[in-house]
């Protein structure tokens, strides 16, 4: 199970239920701020709970960043 981010400006760190799932790190001089990416979350899911706690920390050096395109839950 993955979270598919269509774009985050600039870097993103994803936690599920307090566990680090992954990071998307912006590299200056690239289009990383508008490039889609996926973060695997399967191992952090607590299957015994009906609710999960998701945190997405966005770091932006220019002050106008954030999750600016849709995010989808993908099950393959």
C-alpha positions, 0 to 999 in steps of 0.5 A, a space after each residue: 500500500 502506497 501514498 501517491 503524491 502528485 506534487 509536494 513543494 519542496 521536500 516531504 517526510 511521511 509518518 504513519 502511526 509514528 513510524 517513518 515511512 519515507 522521504 522525498 527530498 528536493 534537490 535544488 535546480 531540479 523539478 522535484 517540487 512538481 514531480 510525482 512520487 510514492 511512499 510505501 506505508 504497508 509496514 506501518 499500518 496497524 491492522 488492529 485499529 480502525 483509524 490510522 494516524 498519518 503525518 506529512 511534514 513538508 519542508 520548503 525554503 521559499 515559503 510558498 510550499 506545501 502539498 499542492 496536487 492530489 494525493 491518492 492511496 494506492 493498493 497494488 
